[in-house]
Amino acid sequence: MAEHNHLCARRILVVDDDQAAREAIGLLLGLDQHTVVEAGDGPEALERFREGRYDLVITDYLMPQMRGDDLTASIKSLAPTQPVLIVTGYFEKLAAEGRMNDAVLSKPFSLQDLRRAIARQLGEGDVSLETAHLWVRNRAARTTQVLNEILQRHGGGSDAPSDPLAA
C-alpha cells in the first residue's frame, strides 16, 4: 500500500473544454484523493495556474482559443519543471505529424492508464496493478466502516447490512 500512497492526494489542474470529460477525469482522480481544480480552456487554466501551485496539470489537446501544446508551452514559460500531461483522442494524428510530446495519454483511457501516466510525470515510475487494487480495497473498507458508524449514530444500523456495497 505504501508504494501507491505517495501518488495520492496531489493537487492537479484539469483542463478540458468538455465539462463531462473534466468531471470524469476529476472523478477518477478523486479515487486517489487528489485535489482537482478545473478549467474550461487555456486562458482560464493559465489564470488558475498563476493563482496556485499544482503537482500536475492534465490538459486536453484540442480546445478552442488555445491547444494543449500551446498551454503547455505557456505553463513551462512560467514554471519550466512543471509536469504536464496532455490527453487526446488525436494521438495517432499527433504522432504522424511528429508533434508528439513524451507526456501524452490517448483517449479513451482506464484508471490504471491514468495512474501510470501520473506516476511517470511525477517521476515515480510505474504503479503495479496489484498495489493499486490493494489501495482501492483498503480505501473501500475504510469508507464502509465510516458509513456504518454514521448509520449507527443515526439509528439506522440495527437492520442495515454490515457491508452497504454487498446489498
C-alpha positions as CSV (number, residue, x, y, z in Angstrom):
1,M,0.0,0.0,0.0
2,A,2.8,2.4,0.8
3,E,4.0,2.3,-2.8
4,H,0.8,3.8,-4.1
5,N,0.1,6.3,-1.3
6,H,2.9,8.6,-2.3
7,L,1.0,9.1,-5.6
8,C,-2.2,10.1,-3.8
9,A,-3.5,13.4,-2.5
10,R,-1.8,15.6,-5.1
11,R,-3.1,18.9,-6.3
12,I,-4.0,18.6,-10.0
13,L,-5.3,21.2,-12.5
14,V,-7.6,19.5,-15.1
15,V,-8.2,21.5,-18.3
16,D,-10.8,20.5,-20.9
17,D,-13.4,22.4,-22.8
18,D,-15.8,19.4,-22.4
19,Q,-17.3,19.7,-18.9
20,A,-18.3,16.0,-18.9
21,A,-14.7,15.0,-19.7
22,R,-13.4,17.3,-16.9
23,E,-15.8,15.8,-14.4
24,A,-15.0,12.2,-15.5
25,I,-11.2,12.8,-15.0
26,G,-12.0,14.5,-11.7
27,L,-13.9,11.5,-10.5
28,L,-11.1,9.2,-11.5
29,L,-8.6,11.4,-9.7
30,G,-10.8,11.6,-6.7
31,L,-10.4,7.9,-6.2
32,D,-6.8,8.6,-5.2
33,Q,-7.8,11.6,-3.1
34,H,-6.3,14.1,-5.4
35,T,-7.5,17.7,-5.1
36,V,-8.8,18.7,-8.5
37,V,-9.1,22.3,-9.8
38,E,-10.9,22.6,-13.2
39,A,-10.5,25.0,-16.0
40,G,-12.6,25.0,-19.2
41,D,-10.0,26.4,-21.6
42,G,-6.4,27.5,-21.9
43,P,-6.8,31.2,-20.7
44,E,-8.7,30.1,-17.6
45,A,-6.1,27.4,-16.9
46,L,-3.3,30.0,-17.1
47,E,-5.2,32.2,-14.6
48,R,-5.8,29.2,-12.2
49,F,-2.1,28.2,-12.7
50,R,-0.9,31.6,-11.7
51,E,-3.1,31.6,-8.6
52,G,-1.8,28.3,-7.1
53,R,0.7,25.6,-7.1
54,Y,0.0,22.2,-8.8
55,D,1.8,18.9,-8.7
56,L,0.5,18.2,-12.2
57,V,-1.5,19.8,-15.0
58,I,-3.7,17.5,-17.1
59,T,-4.9,19.1,-20.3
60,D,-6.9,18.2,-23.3
61,Y,-5.1,18.8,-26.6
62,L,-7.8,20.1,-29.0
63,M,-9.6,23.1,-27.4
64,P,-10.8,26.4,-28.7
65,Q,-8.7,29.5,-28.0
66,M,-5.6,27.5,-27.0
67,R,-4.5,24.0,-27.8
68,G,-3.0,21.8,-25.1
69,D,0.5,22.0,-26.5
70,D,0.3,25.9,-26.5
71,L,-1.0,25.8,-23.0
72,T,1.9,23.5,-22.0
73,A,4.4,25.9,-23.6
74,S,2.8,28.9,-21.7
75,I,2.9,26.9,-18.4
76,K,6.5,25.9,-19.0
77,S,7.5,29.5,-19.6
78,L,6.2,30.3,-16.1
79,A,7.4,27.1,-14.4
80,P,9.9,25.1,-16.5
81,T,9.8,22.0,-14.4
82,Q,6.0,21.8,-14.1
83,P,4.8,18.3,-15.1
84,V,2.1,18.5,-17.7
85,L,0.1,15.5,-19.2
86,I,-1.8,16.0,-22.5
87,V,-4.8,13.8,-23.1
88,T,-6.2,13.5,-26.6
89,G,-8.3,11.5,-28.9
90,Y,-6.0,12.5,-31.7
91,F,-2.9,10.6,-30.5
92,E,-2.3,8.9,-33.9
93,K,-2.6,12.2,-35.8
94,L,-0.1,13.9,-33.5
95,A,2.3,11.1,-33.8
96,A,2.0,11.1,-37.6
97,E,2.7,14.8,-37.7
98,G,5.7,14.5,-35.4
99,R,4.0,16.7,-32.8
100,M,4.3,14.2,-30.0
101,N,5.2,15.2,-26.5
102,D,6.5,12.5,-24.2
103,A,3.6,13.3,-21.9
104,V,0.6,12.3,-24.0
105,L,-2.2,9.9,-22.9
106,S,-4.5,8.7,-25.6
107,K,-8.3,8.9,-25.0
108,P,-10.1,6.8,-24.0
109,F,-8.0,5.6,-21.1
110,S,-8.5,3.5,-18.0
111,L,-7.9,4.4,-14.4
112,Q,-4.8,2.3,-14.5
113,D,-3.6,4.1,-17.6
114,L,-4.1,7.4,-15.9
115,R,-2.3,6.3,-12.7
116,R,0.7,5.1,-14.8
117,A,0.8,8.4,-16.7
118,I,0.7,10.3,-13.4
119,A,3.4,8.2,-12.0
120,R,5.6,8.8,-15.0
121,Q,5.0,12.5,-15.0
122,L,5.8,12.8,-11.3
123,G,8.9,10.7,-11.7
124,E,7.6,7.9,-9.6
125,G,8.0,5.1,-12.1
126,D,5.1,2.6,-12.6
127,V,2.5,1.6,-10.1
128,S,1.8,-2.1,-10.0
129,L,-1.8,-3.1,-10.7
130,E,-1.8,-5.2,-7.5
131,T,-0.7,-2.3,-5.4
132,A,-3.4,0.0,-6.9
133,H,-6.0,-2.7,-6.3
134,L,-4.9,-3.2,-2.7
135,W,-5.0,0.6,-2.0
136,V,-8.6,0.8,-3.5
137,R,-9.8,-2.2,-1.5
138,N,-8.3,-0.7,1.7
139,R,-9.9,2.6,1.0
140,A,-13.3,1.0,0.2
141,A,-13.1,-1.0,3.5
142,R,-12.4,2.2,5.4
143,T,-15.3,4.0,3.7
144,T,-17.6,1.1,4.5
145,Q,-16.5,1.4,8.2
146,V,-17.2,5.1,8.3
147,L,-20.6,4.7,6.7
148,N,-21.6,2.0,9.2
149,E,-20.5,4.3,12.1
150,I,-22.7,7.1,10.7
151,L,-25.7,4.7,10.3
152,Q,-25.3,3.5,13.8
153,R,-25.1,7.1,15.2
154,H,-28.3,8.0,13.4
155,G,-30.2,4.8,14.5
156,G,-30.1,3.1,11.1
157,G,-27.5,0.5,12.0
158,S,-29.7,-2.2,13.5
159,D,-31.1,-3.7,10.3
160,A,-28.6,-2.2,7.9
161,P,-26.2,-4.7,6.2
162,S,-22.7,-4.8,7.6
163,D,-21.4,-4.0,4.1
164,P,-23.5,-1.5,2.2
165,L,-21.9,-2.4,-1.0
166,A,-22.9,-6.0,-0.7
167,A,-26.6,-5.2,-0.7
